[in-house]
Every structure is written in structure tokens, then in C-alpha cells.
Amino acid sequence: MTAIGIEEFFPDTTNINMQINEDKKHTITTIQQAKRVVRIVVGFTVLFIGVAMIVLPGPATVVIPIGLAILATEFVWARKLYKRFKDGASSVKKSIFNNNKDKKAQRDKGTE
């Protein structure tokens, strides 16, 4: 009695394995596309809510950059706009804190 190999029953096992690998690639690509769509939808939703908060009560200056940060993961224009917003906020922060230091220095000179 001779041993019967699996190749005799399934001669195209390599083709099946190749097809399974291709299916996995398609599944991974589909999952990545789905994640991308979710990020885009969430980013635009947060951004639009932030824009609405300019007129409505709410922290628009906090929500808009969050929406831009989410969109910056997918779009170059959002990344540039987010960087511009971040740089502007940094310069405002510097001017506020430097202004407070100058006022404090003037008060200290006045009390001497």
C-alpha cells in the first residue's frame, strides 16, 4: 500500500494559497479605506461644528483646530492650515505672556 499525498487530491494548493493571500490584501486595503473614510467624515464633522460655534455659543477656537488636526492626517491643505493656525496661536501666546511680563516689570519699577 502506498501513501497517497495531498497533492493527488488537491493538485492546485499553491493557487489556492495565492488566492487567499490576494484576498487578505484586498481585505487589508478595504479596511484601510474604511478607516480613511471614517477619519475624513469625523474630521469634517468636527470642523463644521467648530465653524458653527463661531456664531453659536461654544469653544470654536478649540474645536476648529481639533477638526483640522484630524483632517491633517489625510489632506495636505488641512495640514498647512493647521500649521498656520498653530503658529498664529503661538504668536498670540507669546505676545500675551510677554505683555504680562512687561506690565509686571513696570509695576515693580513703580513700587521701588
C-alpha positions as CSV (number, residue, x, y, z in Angstrom):
1,M,0.0,0.0,0.0
2,T,1.4,3.4,-1.0
3,A,0.9,6.6,0.9
4,I,-1.4,9.0,-1.0
5,G,-0.2,12.6,-0.8
6,I,-2.5,15.6,-0.6
7,E,-1.3,16.7,-4.0
8,E,-3.2,13.9,-5.6
9,F,-6.5,15.1,-4.1
10,F,-5.7,18.8,-4.3
11,P,-3.3,19.5,-7.1
12,D,-3.7,23.3,-7.1
13,T,-3.0,24.0,-3.5
14,T,-0.4,26.7,-4.4
15,N,-3.1,28.5,-6.5
16,I,-5.5,28.4,-3.5
17,N,-2.8,29.8,-1.2
18,M,-2.1,32.6,-3.7
19,Q,-5.8,33.4,-3.9
20,I,-6.0,33.5,-0.1
21,N,-3.1,35.9,0.1
22,E,-4.7,38.1,-2.6
23,D,-8.0,38.1,-0.6
24,K,-6.1,39.2,2.5
25,K,-4.5,42.1,0.6
26,H,-7.9,43.2,-0.6
27,T,-9.3,42.9,2.9
28,I,-6.5,45.0,4.3
29,T,-6.9,47.6,1.6
30,T,-10.6,47.8,2.2
31,I,-10.1,48.2,6.0
32,Q,-7.6,51.0,5.3
33,Q,-10.0,52.7,3.0
34,A,-12.8,52.4,5.6
35,K,-10.6,53.9,8.3
36,R,-9.7,56.7,5.9
37,V,-13.4,57.5,5.2
38,V,-14.2,57.5,8.9
39,R,-11.3,59.9,9.6
40,I,-12.5,62.2,6.8
41,V,-16.1,62.2,7.9
42,V,-15.2,62.7,11.6
43,G,-12.8,65.5,10.7
44,F,-15.2,67.4,8.6
45,T,-18.0,66.9,11.2
46,V,-15.8,68.4,14.0
47,L,-14.6,71.2,11.7
48,F,-18.2,72.1,10.7
49,I,-19.3,72.0,14.3
50,G,-16.4,74.4,15.2
51,V,-17.4,76.7,12.4
52,A,-20.9,76.7,13.6
53,M,-19.6,77.6,17.1
54,I,-18.3,80.9,15.7
55,V,-21.9,82.1,15.7
56,L,-23.3,79.7,18.3
57,P,-22.1,79.6,21.9
58,G,-19.2,77.2,22.2
59,P,-15.4,77.0,22.1
60,A,-14.8,77.4,18.4
61,T,-11.2,78.2,18.8
62,V,-10.7,74.8,20.4
63,V,-12.9,72.7,18.2
64,I,-11.7,74.1,14.8
65,P,-8.1,73.1,15.4
66,I,-9.1,69.6,16.5
67,G,-11.1,69.2,13.3
68,L,-8.1,70.4,11.3
69,A,-5.8,68.1,13.1
70,I,-8.0,65.1,12.3
71,L,-8.2,66.2,8.6
72,A,-4.4,66.9,8.5
73,T,-3.8,63.1,8.7
74,E,-5.4,62.8,5.2
75,F,-5.1,66.2,3.4
76,V,-2.1,68.5,2.8
77,W,-4.3,71.6,2.7
78,A,-5.6,70.8,6.2
79,R,-2.0,70.2,7.4
80,K,-1.0,73.7,6.1
81,L,-4.0,75.4,7.6
82,Y,-3.5,73.6,10.9
83,K,0.2,74.7,11.0
84,R,-0.8,78.3,10.2
85,F,-3.4,78.2,13.0
86,K,-0.9,76.7,15.4
87,D,1.8,79.3,14.5
88,G,-0.8,82.1,15.0
89,A,-1.8,80.8,18.4
90,S,1.8,80.5,19.4
91,S,2.5,84.1,18.5
92,V,-0.7,85.3,20.4
93,K,0.5,83.3,23.4
94,K,4.0,84.9,23.2
95,S,2.5,88.4,22.9
96,I,0.2,87.8,25.9
97,F,2.8,86.4,28.2
98,N,5.5,88.9,27.2
99,N,3.0,91.7,27.7
100,N,2.2,90.5,31.2
101,K,6.0,90.3,32.0
102,D,6.4,93.9,30.7
103,K,3.5,95.1,32.9
104,K,4.9,93.3,35.9
105,A,8.3,94.8,35.3
106,Q,6.7,98.3,35.1
107,R,4.8,97.7,38.3
108,D,8.0,96.6,40.1
109,K,9.8,99.7,38.9
110,G,6.9,101.9,40.2
111,T,7.0,100.4,43.7
112,E,10.7,100.9,44.2
